[in-house]
Amino acid sequence: MNTTPAAQLVGIRAAHYGEAVAVLVADPIVQAMAAEIPDGADLVADGMVHDTGSPTFNMMMRANQGYAERGGKNHAHIGAVAEAIIEIHGAR
């Protein structure tokens, strides 16, 4: 089960979405993208997430574009790449 802040706030969420995020967390491309966010970055102030912890639309679009440009192939859900990046960043 996905335990990111966004996942905790969503009342109805398909299991396959959480599975897609989990797959992306293990993706080396996504891991490299997350590593580019400086430690201690304020993701809310930087416009990457809402105060709820869920990714902003702009973050989702930027994450998807960056992932595709680097050769990423897992585009199952619009916000999954962004959520995976946020999850990895939060675990550091």
Secondary structure, 3 states (H helix, E strand, C coil): CCCCHHHHHCCCCCHHHHHHHHHHHCCHHHHHHHHCCCCCCCCCCCCCECCCCCECHHHHHHHHHHHHHCCCCCCCCCCHHHHHHHHHHHHC
